[in-house]
Every structure is written in structure tokens, then in C-alpha cells.
């Protein structure tokens, strides 16, 4: 499990700026107006080869005077509860405020390790002004400038010292397939798992949010071992207003990381929603195999305005980014269609773990180039030299070429689609990396010395008369 770091503090002290600095991209919206960040923002990050999960929060108002700031406070409290380490961010320019003192008291009561970061210390002369924040009573204080990057190394050095000891990875059973069930609340995830297990192992209720924690269940089917993971329903951020449910969202997202196959359950009667599309994109982004299950199909059969064609049209419009995923129409309540679910999970896992030989890939590349060559880049032909597979789970390929940035998105999609047509990969995401082929004698990207471009043996013509003269022969 990744260590969790939460950035908290009163509004407008620079939390989102620090968040963007630590993840290395401008993901969180930054504005001078307080309250821009309202929901919790998760993003994986790394520090000195140690990965962790970073959470940006809205402003922490100890005594909110309206519903918006009350909701933001609940989001911050949930982040503190979930975190292994808390970064309390304060503003040097504003000095210690009553809100800072009350926030410090509330965070201290949580009993979590806290690193106090004094923001807007842009130059070393500001560090003396930061010393007044020792009054808040924390043991670690680091002056930083989130905007300019000053003090970030010292901050993360202090934060990482509180990370839990990295547990030895569990020995992965090569024959075990980890399958998680994902979806919005009340779409029938637990009912489906009970149906697959053949017993009422998971609590089922019509009230959304019955499942809270991700729960693992091991089963065997036709000699194959499966680990089935039930997750809490994930709503849109605007609908997340309960402290417990905000914790459930983070746990569900992290469950995707340790899965091989994700079964996305959709309510067939309600249709494909925007949140369903977002969850499918999240699974694709994390590189996991995907199956789409359209549940409650027994209800759809009684509806006049919905049928298979209607649902397929919704898929083409709202889920084009996961068109490779198999779609099954099931009823977890009656069991109709559920016998095919496990077989589908085995099939997509096989595609997720499929390795193609380099010889077959280069034959594939030759045929793909013959059918459709890549467009020119800056009036220069783009040449794809050869192709090899570098990993599985998900299948990842490297294509060596004369211009790594010369292959556009359109041609990349063309190669991915041809790979699927020729080799299958049903339900599995595919990754293609493009690397420029080094020229003879060119240094490697890591700066190491190049191999000299000389032959092992060199034929030299020798003039017999000159050779004899050098030896002193007459």
C-alpha cells in the first residue's frame, strides 16, 4: 500500500501550488481567490525511488460560516484521517492567524505525524520570519516557497522520514488472477460477486454505499485461482458530501492499481453515465484489463425505449476510448449471463499477459508500413526500423525510428488497431513507445561513452618496398 501524504491548511496559503510542485505538473487549479479547491485531489508521486499518494485539499476552515466551507472542512478531515503524514501549510506573509492555531489543534488531535511547512519564504532572509510558527507546537518546521521550489528537498526529506517501513511485496501467485469489481453505487456489484461465489458473502442492500472497504475473496474455478475484490461505489465529486464516502473513493482508486482485470458494472436500465465513462478512462489510464458488464438486463427487457441497439449506441458515443473491452449483458439478481463472466476474465487476462515474439512483430510492422506509411514530419520521411515487446501487464512495445516525435497520434492509433486485429489483445490496453535509433558512434541517452564505429578486423595494404626499408633490408 502506498504511503499517503495530505496537504492541509486554511484557504489561500498555496496548497495547490505545492501540490503541483510535488507532482511536477499543473493539475490543480491555482487562483488567489479562496475556495478554488473544493474536493480532494489524488495523484501518485515519488520521492527518491519511494512512491506515495499525494492529496490536495480545500481550505480548512475551523468554524465555517457557510455550507461550501463546511463541505471543504469535511474533505480535509477525511484526508487527515486517511493520511500517513500530514503537511500543514501556513503563510509567512500573513503570520499566525487564529484559523492556523485552531487548525493545528484539530490536526494534532488526529495523532498523525505532522510537518509544518511555512510557505512564501522566497529568499533566505524570510527564514527568520518563519520561526514565529514554532508557536504552533510542532516538532518539524520547514521554510518553503511552493511557487519557486525553494525548500522542497528539505520538506520531502522530513515527510519521507515518517513513511511506514516499506513492506516486502507479497509473493505473487503466478497462477492467481486478481479481479476487481468497479462501478457507481447501487449498480449490483456485491450481488454479482455473491452470484459468482455461489453464496451470500457480501452484504447487499438497496441503499447506496453499503460496501465501504475493498474486500478480497479467493475462489477457484476450473483449476484457476481468482482473487475477487469488491469495491465501494464511486460517485461524481459533486455528489461526495460524506466523510466516510470520501475515504471509500481513495480506496477504490488504489484497488485498481493492484488488479489485473477490472469489471466495470453499469446499470443497464439507467444507461451509460458520465461517471461510467470517467471510471473506464481511469482503468485505461492505469493500464488494467477491462470488462464492461451491463447489469439489470432483466429490467431492460421490460422497457420499451431501451434494447441492445440503444445501449450499443450509447457505448459508441460515451465509451469510444475503451472500445476494445468486451461487453456482457447480465442480470446478477437472476443469474442470467453471469456464467460467461469468469470465462471473459480469463480471456482478457490472457491478452493482458500476452507476449509476441520480435520476429512476428517485425513482420507485422513491415506489413503495416506497406499498407500505410507514416506521414512526413517537417518535410522529412519518418522511418520505423524495427519493433519489439518490452513488457506485459499491460503489453508494451518499443518501436525504433529516425524521429521519436515524428509519429503522430493518428498513426499510433493505426498501429494499435492493427495489433488488435492481428494478435487479439481483447480487453487489454496497449502501449507503444517510440525511440530514436542511435546512429553508429553516437553517445547513449544516459551520457555513457559510445561504442567506436570500427570493424573488428581491418585489411591494410602494405607496400613491400617501404616495409622492407623499415626493417633495414637492402
GILINQUI-V780448 format. One record per helix or strand. SS is the DSSP state (2 for helix, 1 for strand). FROM is the first residue (numbers start at 0). TO is the last residue. If there is no record, write none. Layout:
ss;from;to
SS;FROM;TO
SS;FROM;TO
This chain:
ss;from;to
1;2;7
2;14;22
1;40;46
1;49;55
2;66;81
1;84;90
2;97;108
1;112;118
2;123;135
1;140;142
1;144;144
1;149;149
2;151;159
1;175;182
2;188;196
1;214;220
1;223;229
2;236;238
2;242;256
1;260;266
2;273;284
1;288;294
2;296;299
2;307;317
2;319;321
1;325;328
2;337;351
2;357;370
1;376;376
1;379;379
1;383;390
1;394;400
2;403;405
2;408;422
1;429;435
2;463;469
